Amino acid sequence: MDPITHTLIAVGSLFGAYYLGRFLYKKEGKDIDDVISALLEKLERDGFVAVEKDEDSGEKELIPISEVVAKSIEEAKKYYGKRSIRKS
């Protein structure tokens, strides 16, 4: 297969995938916000992200991992005491 034929097949496949995705997107009537919300809810449910819910607006906000780690270390110190935690 020469390079031009290979390029035409590859570009044609990319166009086909793009238009198929566009067609299916319009057919289901989903908005990108719905897709992102569903993805974040699944990640939260499975425990891959930490989320804090605002009481006033009801919006969810992602918590930085540094805060999660710091909170876990504080809880471990309270539970085990300062002397029994080893530094590695």
Stockholm file with secondary structure:
# STOCKHOLM 1.0

chainA/1-88         MDPITHTLIAVGSLFGAYYLGRFLYKKEGKDIDDVISALLEKLERDGFVAVEKDEDSGEKELIPISEVVAKSIEEAKKYYGKRSIRKS
#=GR chainA/1-88 SS CCHHHHHHHHHHHHHHHHHHHHHHHHHHTCCHHHHHHHHHHHHHHTTSSCEEECTTTCCEEECCHHHHHHHHHHHHHHHHCSSSCCCC
#=GC SS_cons        CCHHHHHHHHHHHHHHHHHHHHHHHHHHTCCHHHHHHHHHHHHHHTTSSCEEECTTTCCEEECCHHHHHHHHHHHHHHHHCSSSCCCC
//
